[in-house]
Amino acid sequence: MTEETPHPLTPQDSLVAMMVAVSASDATIRTAELINIQNAVNNLPIFADYDIDRITTVSQTVYDLFEQEDGIAALFGLIRDNLPDGLNETAYALACDVAASDGHIYEGELRLLEEMRYELQIDRLHAAAIERGSRARHMTLAHVS
């Protein structure tokens, strides 16, 4: 009898991986993005029993995958295998919040968010609502016209 190998990512790890991926997608990880990830893990109910020390391990996994030719596809494979469908919109919302957290969404972040919508099968109308909420939460007075 063989013992089943545990999944490499928990559902919470998958959420963290999505946030880290969008932060790293433009090749610059900004302080505002890291603070947003830390705040999400510290304050959201989905992370209530999450071991915060896992952030480093999950981040390194994402960075390692990004260095591989098919790394993004491999990352989405891990996410699909370990994230319950009921958390797809949560994952997308968290990723959008990280992308918006520094006041500007860069081209690499936009491309990855588009890929996330596709891979997580987020309905376009739901994605627009999530994106609008992220934009509203991260608005500054300098952006108001």
C-alpha positions in Angstrom: 0.0 0.0 0.0 1.5 3.3 -1.1 0.9 6.5 0.8 -0.6 9.3 -1.3 1.6 12.2 -2.0 0.1 15.5 -0.6 -0.6 18.3 -3.1 2.3 20.7 -3.4 0.0 23.7 -2.8 -2.9 24.1 -0.4 -5.9 26.2 -1.6 -4.4 29.2 0.4 -1.0 28.6 -1.2 -2.7 28.8 -4.5 -4.2 32.2 -3.6 -0.8 33.4 -2.5 0.8 32.1 -5.7 -1.7 34.1 -7.8 -0.9 37.3 -5.9 2.9 36.7 -6.1 2.6 35.9 -9.8 0.8 39.1 -10.7 3.3 41.1 -8.6 6.3 39.4 -10.4 4.7 39.5 -13.9 6.2 42.8 -14.8 9.7 41.9 -13.6 9.4 44.4 -10.7 8.0 43.5 -7.3 6.9 46.7 -5.7 6.7 47.4 -2.0 3.0 48.3 -2.2 2.3 44.9 -3.8 4.2 43.0 -1.1 2.3 45.0 1.6 -1.0 44.1 -0.1 -0.1 40.4 -0.1 0.9 40.5 3.5 -2.2 42.4 4.5 -4.4 40.0 2.6 -2.8 37.0 4.4 -3.0 38.7 7.8 -6.6 39.9 7.6 -8.8 37.9 5.3 -10.8 35.0 6.7 -9.7 32.6 4.0 -6.2 32.8 5.5 -7.3 32.4 9.1 -5.5 29.1 9.6 -2.7 29.8 7.1 1.0 29.4 8.1 2.4 32.8 7.1 5.8 31.3 6.8 4.5 29.5 3.7 4.6 32.8 1.7 8.3 32.5 1.2 8.1 28.9 -0.1 5.2 29.7 -2.4 6.9 32.8 -3.6 10.1 30.9 -4.5 8.0 28.3 -6.3 6.4 31.1 -8.4 9.8 32.7 -9.1 11.3 29.3 -10.1 8.4 28.6 -12.5 8.7 32.0 -14.1 12.3 31.2 -15.0 11.2 28.1 -17.0 10.0 28.3 -20.6 6.5 26.9 -19.8 6.5 28.1 -16.3 3.3 30.1 -16.5 1.4 27.1 -17.9 2.9 24.9 -15.1 1.8 27.5 -12.5 -1.8 27.4 -13.8 -1.6 23.6 -13.8 -0.8 23.7 -10.1 -3.5 26.3 -9.5 -6.1 24.2 -11.3 -5.1 21.1 -9.4 -5.2 22.7 -6.0 -7.7 25.6 -6.0 -11.3 24.7 -5.5 -13.5 26.2 -8.3 -15.4 28.1 -5.6 -12.3 30.2 -5.0 -11.6 31.2 -8.6 -13.2 34.6 -8.2 -11.4 35.1 -4.9 -8.1 34.3 -6.6 -8.8 36.8 -9.4 -9.9 39.5 -6.9 -6.8 39.1 -4.8 -4.6 39.2 -8.0 -6.4 42.4 -9.2 -5.9 44.0 -5.8 -2.2 43.3 -5.9 -1.9 44.7 -9.5 -3.8 47.9 -8.5 -2.1 48.4 -5.2 0.7 50.6 -6.5 -1.7 52.9 -8.4 -0.7 51.6 -11.9 -1.3 48.4 -13.7 1.6 47.5 -16.0 1.5 45.7 -19.3 2.9 42.4 -17.8 0.3 42.5 -15.1 -2.5 43.2 -17.6 -1.4 40.2 -19.7 -1.2 37.9 -16.7 -4.6 39.0 -15.4 -6.1 38.3 -18.9 -4.6 34.8 -18.7 -5.9 34.3 -15.2 -9.4 35.2 -16.4 -9.2 32.6 -19.1 -7.5 29.9 -16.9 -9.9 30.4 -14.0 -12.9 30.6 -16.3 -14.0 34.0 -14.8 -17.0 35.3 -16.6 -16.3 38.6 -18.4 -19.0 40.5 -16.5 -17.8 39.1 -13.1 -14.2 40.0 -14.0 -15.3 43.6 -14.9 -17.0 43.9 -11.5 -14.0 42.5 -9.7 -11.6 44.9 -11.6 -13.8 47.9 -10.9 -13.9 47.1 -7.2 -10.1 46.8 -7.1 -9.7 50.1 -9.0 -12.1 51.8 -6.5 -10.3 50.4 -3.5 -6.9 51.6 -4.7 -7.9 55.0 -5.9 -5.9 58.0 -4.7 -6.8 61.7 -4.8 -4.2 62.2 -7.5 -6.1 59.9 -9.8 -9.5 61.7 -9.4 -10.2 64.1 -12.2 
